[in-house]
Structure formats: C-alpha cells, structure tokens
C-alpha cells in the first residue's frame, strides 16, 4: 500500500495501535485526511511516524461533491499541516461576515463556495436549499475560516460550535489544537454547554494515549500556565471514545446533549 485515506479519528486510532511497531509502513507515501478538521499534531505524526510525506488535507461537504479546497504535495509542510489548502480549479471561495460582505484577507468569517460541484438542492426540501444556497449560487458552509494572501484557508470551526463565554468568543478548534500538544492526550473534542452565569461554559472531552492519564486539576493547571484564563475548560470528561457517525465523523451535538444533562446541577448554579 502506498496511499491511505481516512478521517482524523481513524489516523489517531492507527497511531495509537499497540501493535503498530510490528507492521512495515515504509511503503506508505501519500493519502488524504478529510471529513473533519485535521489536528496539526496528528498531521505531523502521520507524516513522521507513518511515512506519509505527501499526505494532503481536503475540505468539502457532501453538498459540494465533496472537495472544494485541498493542499498539494508540493506545499510547504507548515501549509499542509495548518491549512486546508486552496480552492480547487473552476471553483470559487470567499469569506463573509454576518451581513454577507466579503471580508479582507486574514479576517475570520463564514466560508462560502461556488461552482460546478455545488449541489442543485436538497431533495424535496426547498426551504433548506434556500437557507444553504443564496440566489448568486454560493453555498454557505457554516464553517468559520480565514483566507491568507496566497489563498490558503484555515478552518476555525463550525459557526454553531463557537462558544461565547462571558462575552468572549472561543473557537473549539483552537483549544483542541492546544490540547493535542499535551503528552497524555490522544484525542480531544471541545464543546460549549449552557450556563446561567456566563452564558456558556467549556467542556473538554479527553481521550488518553494507552497507559497515560491526568486528572482535571492537572489539566486545568497546565492550561492556566499557557492560555488565557477564559479559555481554560471548566469541566473535563474522560472517555474511551466519542459519539460518532458510521463514517467516523464526530457528533458534537450529542456531546453537548450528554454534557448538558450530566452537568445540569452545576450549570444551573453558574
């Protein structure tokens, strides 16, 4: 095998496979990681430990057939691990604000895409079609992103996943990338849950590397030494796996529901 394709959770599972050292992966060269935001540290490990020096990240939606942006094998390493690449040929991308205005390069807003790959519409659902595709043919992805001067796009996370705690905007992807630098954290997902005092509180679902662990106080102390206090999760949930679809995509809405129910008493007190 020379190529390997999958979503990030699949690559994380392979990297932590206890018998991985028994297998010869030297034939691997390339592949695609897509289907969800790809953690930078995971990309670095895939390149370094699985020999996939030409692995690429692709971004898209089922509604866009599916890839709209992609990195290239000749892109510098930093661009391949930190962006989803540039717009595919014959397609268009833009970043807009809440009023629909195109934002300057580097500003964060909603990513929209247009072109031959965009679907005609949802089957027998004109209302949802109108909500997703505007009269000019732009597909509104619901993802927050930035675009640099060279056209490389960085995904900040889903618009609906953004956490507003005490008036501060917190992007889960930023926190997830941060937690991936902790030596015991194999995988992490960050969600917001309702809170009467601050509007929302941060919950970090943590999956440890085999044989490694940490408690809530250790992780909070580690955060407070390195990031702004308002970004430090109030709650942690240690799990063996995350709620996922059959294709391996994380179901953050289920995580929010589960955390809200489990923390109901605490969140009511603020």
WOUR-V537942 format. One record per residue. N is the residue number from 1. RES is the residue in one small letter. PSI is psi in degrees with one decimal (* if undefined). Layout:
BEGIN
n	res	psi
N	RES	PSI
N	RES	PSI
END
This chain:
BEGIN
n	res	psi
1	x	135.4
2	x	-17.4
3	x	146.0
4	x	132.4
5	x	145.7
6	x	174.6
7	x	161.6
8	x	-40.1
9	x	-30.3
10	x	-43.4
11	x	-38.0
12	x	-42.5
13	x	-39.7
14	x	-40.5
15	x	-32.6
16	x	9.1
17	x	121.0
18	x	-26.2
19	x	11.6
20	x	-37.1
21	x	-19.4
22	x	-15.6
23	x	143.4
24	x	107.9
25	x	10.4
26	x	-18.8
27	x	-17.6
28	x	141.1
29	x	-41.2
30	x	-173.4
31	x	-174.0
32	x	134.9
33	x	121.7
34	x	-172.8
35	x	-18.8
36	x	167.9
37	x	136.6
38	x	111.9
39	x	135.7
40	x	-46.4
41	x	-33.5
42	x	-42.2
43	x	-43.0
44	x	-41.3
45	x	-38.1
46	x	-42.1
47	x	-44.2
48	x	-40.4
49	x	-20.9
50	x	5.6
51	x	18.6
52	x	69.6
53	x	-22.0
54	x	14.8
55	x	144.7
56	x	155.9
57	x	135.3
58	x	146.7
59	x	139.3
60	x	-166.8
61	x	159.5
62	x	-36.9
63	x	-10.5
64	x	21.0
65	x	21.4
66	x	-14.3
67	x	128.4
68	x	-34.8
69	x	152.1
70	x	144.8
71	x	168.3
72	x	156.0
73	x	-21.9
74	x	-5.5
75	x	147.4
76	x	151.6
77	x	-45.2
78	x	-37.8
79	x	-33.9
80	x	-23.8
81	x	-16.8
82	x	-6.7
83	x	171.7
84	x	17.9
85	x	-157.0
86	x	168.2
87	x	136.3
88	x	154.9
89	x	142.2
90	x	13.9
91	x	165.8
92	x	150.0
93	x	149.8
94	x	158.3
95	x	126.2
96	x	160.9
97	x	-174.8
98	x	-22.7
99	x	-2.1
100	x	4.2
101	x	140.7
102	x	130.7
103	x	155.2
104	x	160.3
105	x	135.2
106	x	-15.6
107	x	146.6
108	x	135.4
109	x	-167.8
110	x	134.8
111	x	130.8
112	x	148.5
113	x	150.1
114	x	145.7
115	x	-170.1
116	x	-24.2
117	x	-15.0
118	x	134.8
119	x	161.1
120	x	-33.7
121	x	169.4
122	x	136.8
123	x	121.4
124	x	32.0
125	x	70.6
126	x	-29.9
127	x	-48.1
128	x	-33.8
129	x	-45.3
130	x	-33.8
131	x	-27.3
132	x	-35.7
133	x	120.5
134	x	171.6
135	x	-24.0
136	x	0.1
137	x	8.9
138	x	129.1
139	x	120.4
140	x	111.9
141	x	-24.9
142	x	2.8
143	x	139.1
144	x	136.3
145	x	167.8
146	x	155.9
147	x	130.9
148	x	-177.5
149	x	-26.5
150	x	-0.1
151	x	3.5
152	x	135.2
153	x	135.3
154	x	128.6
155	x	127.4
156	x	-19.4
157	x	177.1
158	x	140.6
159	x	-42.7
160	x	-15.0
161	x	-11.9
162	x	136.1
163	x	131.9
164	x	104.8
165	x	115.2
166	x	33.9
167	x	-3.0
168	x	132.0
169	x	126.6
170	x	126.7
171	x	115.4
172	x	-39.0
173	x	-40.1
174	x	-44.3
175	x	-38.8
176	x	-43.7
177	x	-38.4
178	x	-45.9
179	x	-26.7
180	x	-14.9
181	x	-7.8
182	x	134.0
183	x	-20.7
184	x	-9.5
185	x	118.0
186	x	-38.5
187	x	153.2
188	x	144.4
189	x	134.3
190	x	131.3
191	x	160.8
192	x	143.8
193	x	149.6
194	x	142.5
195	x	132.0
196	x	-28.5
197	x	-47.8
198	x	-0.2
199	x	-54.4
200	x	153.3
201	x	159.3
202	x	132.1
203	x	127.5
204	x	118.6
205	x	123.0
206	x	133.8
207	x	125.9
208	x	157.0
209	x	151.3
210	x	130.4
211	x	4.0
212	x	154.7
213	x	168.8
214	x	157.8
215	x	176.2
216	x	-43.6
217	x	-38.8
218	x	-46.3
219	x	-38.8
220	x	-41.5
221	x	-42.0
222	x	-41.0
223	x	-47.0
224	x	-23.4
225	x	-11.6
226	x	-21.5
227	x	167.1
228	x	144.6
229	x	-33.7
230	x	-12.2
231	x	-10.1
232	x	123.5
233	x	137.6
234	x	-33.1
235	x	150.5
236	x	147.3
237	x	120.1
238	x	123.1
239	x	163.3
240	x	-24.3
241	x	164.2
242	x	154.5
243	x	127.0
244	x	159.4
245	x	173.8
246	x	-19.5
247	x	6.1
248	x	13.3
249	x	138.0
250	x	136.9
251	x	86.1
252	x	-29.0
253	x	-35.9
254	x	-36.2
255	x	-40.3
256	x	-44.4
257	x	-46.0
258	x	-45.8
259	x	-40.5
260	x	-42.1
261	x	-43.6
262	x	-30.5
263	x	11.9
264	x	-45.5
265	x	-44.1
266	x	-41.9
267	x	-31.2
268	x	-27.1
269	x	-14.5
270	x	*
END
